[in-house]
């Protein structure tokens, strides 16, 4: 998650829910092998989508309240928010094309 801006329990609402753009949030953990595999893909997407879609990472160990609030039971879990609401969600490692599809489903 080092290349992805982080959000925490304290700034999640301001950065994600109040954003005027769609937001892809990567819920992950430092101990999670699939999360580590997914991280470079998410970082690439963050760069590719700059200006269109915000991309953030949430470490579920550092921000357990946010993870619990959104029912994140497995990592990695990707959730797309738009207009302050969850619009799409997938759990587990996935290729870039599937993540783009997830973002597209958010409208």
For each residue, the residues with C-beta under 8 A, 3 or more apart:
1: 4 6 26 28 30 35 39 42 57 59
2: 39
3: 39 40 43 46
4: 1 26 39 42 43 46 55 56 57
5: 46 55 56 57
6: 1 56 57 58 59
7: 11 12 15 16 25 56 57 58 63 66
8: 11 12 58 62 63 66
9: 12 63 64 65 66
10:
11: 7 8 14 15
12: 7 8 9 15 16 17 58 63 66
13: 16 17 18
14: 11 17 18
15: 7 11 12 18 19 23 54 56
16: 7 12 13 19 23 25 54 56 81
17: 12 13 14 81 84
18: 13 14 15 84
19: 15 16 22 23 54 81
20:
21: 52 53 54
22: 19 52 53 54 80 81 82 87 103 106 107
23: 15 16 19 53 54 55 56 80 81 82
24: 42 45 49 53 54 55 56 78 79 80 99 102 103
25: 7 16 55 56 57 58 78 79 80 81
26: 1 4 35 38 39 42 55 56 57 58 76 77 78
27: 57 58 60 67 70 72 75 76 77 78 79
28: 1 32 35 38 39 57 58 59 60 75 76
29: 32 35 59 60 61 75
30: 1 35 59 61
31:
32: 28 29 35 36 75 76
33: 36 37
34: 37 38 75 76 92 93
35: 1 26 28 29 30 32 38 39 75 76
36: 32 33 39
37: 33 34 40 41 93
38: 26 28 34 35 41 42 76 93 94
39: 1 2 3 4 26 28 35 36 42 43
40: 3 37 43 44
41: 37 38 44 45 95 96 99
42: 1 4 24 26 38 39 45 46 55 57 78 99
43: 3 4 39 40 46 47
44: 40 41 47 48 96
45: 24 41 42 48 49 55 96 99 100
46: 3 4 5 42 43 49 50 55
47: 43 44 50
48: 44 45
49: 24 45 46 52 53 55 103
50: 46 47
51:
52: 21 22 49
53: 21 22 23 24 49 103
54: 15 16 19 21 22 23 24
55: 4 5 23 24 25 26 42 45 46 49
56: 4 5 6 7 15 16 23 24 25 26
57: 1 4 5 6 7 25 26 27 28 42
58: 6 7 8 12 25 26 27 28 62 63 66 67
59: 1 6 28 29 30 62 63
60: 27 28 29 63 64 67 72 75
61: 29 30 64
62: 8 58 59
63: 7 8 9 12 58 59 60 66 67
64: 9 60 61 67 68
65: 9 68 69
66: 7 8 9 12 58 63 69 70
67: 27 58 60 63 64 70 72
68: 64 65 71 72
69: 65 66
70: 27 66 67 79 86
71: 68
72: 27 60 67 68 75 77 79
73: 77 91
74: 77 91 92
75: 27 28 29 32 34 35 60 72 91
76: 26 27 28 32 34 35 38 91 92 93
77: 26 27 72 73 74 89 90 91
78: 24 25 26 27 42 89 90 91 94 99 102
79: 24 25 27 70 72 86 88 89
80: 22 23 24 25 86 87 88 89 102 103 105 106
81: 16 17 19 22 23 25 84 85 86 87 106
82: 22 23 85 87 106 107
83:
84: 17 18 81
85: 81 82
86: 70 79 80 81 89
87: 22 80 81 82 105 106 107
88: 79 80 102 103 105 106
89: 77 78 79 80 86 102
90: 77 78 94 98 99 102
91: 73 74 75 76 77 78
92: 34 74 76
93: 34 37 38 76
94: 38 78 90 98 99 102
95: 41 98 99
96: 41 44 45 99 100
97: 100 101
98: 90 94 95 101 102
99: 24 41 42 45 78 90 94 95 96 102 103
100: 45 96 97 103 104
101: 97 98 104 105
102: 24 78 80 88 89 90 94 98 99 105 106
103: 22 24 49 53 80 88 99 100 106
104: 100 101
105: 80 87 88 101 102
106: 22 80 81 82 87 88 102 103
107: 22 82 87
